[in-house]
Amino acid sequence: MIAADNLPETTKDGKFDLLVYLQARQKLCEAALSQSVPQQYPDTIYEAMRYSLLAGGKRLRPILCLASCEMMGGTMEMAMPTACALEMIHTMSLIHDDLPAMDNDDYRRGKLTNHKVYGEDIAILAGDGLLAYAFEYIAAQTENVPAPRVLQVVAQLGRAVGAAGLVGGQVVDLESEGKSDISLETLNFIHKHKTGALLEVCVVSGGILAGATEQDLQRLSAYAQNIGLAFQIIDDILDITATQEKLGKTVGKDQQAQKVTYPSLWGIEESQKQAQQLIEKACAQLEPFGEKAQPLLALAHFIVNRDR
């Protein structure tokens, strides 16, 4: 693992350099994730868990956790177990989302989906294994953080993943397939829960671990809710405009499944405008934190300007 004090400089010519920042923290996260789930017996299940967990990706969720913790005066070391757990849970959601019973996808991050390699049975169990282990990992591996803060993170993460969060959003998403009369209110509900809830806990958990005040946690929560919705709007746009090679997964799935999306309601241009407005609202929440907020500000703009 890279020691935090050996990370490359994150500034270039006196300005914050997001590319350098992301590369350094992605490398740190990759090493931590590989160490977090070592290969062991039963070989098949750990191999399947590692296959999807280490398949690449932007590592946006763990990086958001690390960034918010650092902004609030904490360290990457105290947040890394939670950051890894967040990526485990995100990976679980992707494995299960790709199953034939859900979105029935063949590719994820440019590779065959888990069930295409290991079968549906092992894919379901790999997701289950990652979900359960995520909570164990936070509880067992977090150091130099008061126990009540760790407990608060575990509770908030459980809510974000369950029926009040990700699972609830997925259920409404499945129930909405093929229906042309889905309202903007329902669409917002789906994505605030299915996508936004996990992104929100990524940001807020970093603040909790660092001992942020309730007022600051509310600001982090508002920031995260806005970037979460913007993230989904851009995702919907990319499903129309990007190529499979660029996106690393099958494109056009929303249209095939007859899903109502933000572009189908607003069009692409208006969707981009709405996403930009959400990012501006998110960044406004970080004004009190000054220069310390640079990574989170840059990550917000990265979300709305990404091409994959």
QUIRA-V624369 format. One line per field, one symbol per residue. ss: DSSP state (A for helix, B for strand, O for the rest). A space follows every 10 residues. Layout:
ss->???
This chain:
ss->OOOAAAOOOO BBOOBBOAAA AAAAAAAAAA AAAAAAOOOO OOAAAAAAAA AAAOOOOOOA AAAAAAAAAA AOOOOAAAAA AAAAAAAAAA AAAAAAAOOO OOOOOOBBOO BBOAAAAAOA AAAAAAAAAA AAAAAAAAAA AOOOOOAAAA AAAAAAAAAA AOOOOAAAAA AAAAAAOOOO OOOAAAAAAA AAAAAAAAAA AAAAAAAAAA OOOAAAAAAA AAAAAAAAAA AAAAAAAAAA AOOAAAAOOO OOAAAAOOOO OAAAAAOAAA AAAAAAAAAA AAAAOOAAAA AAAAAAAAAA AAAAAOOO
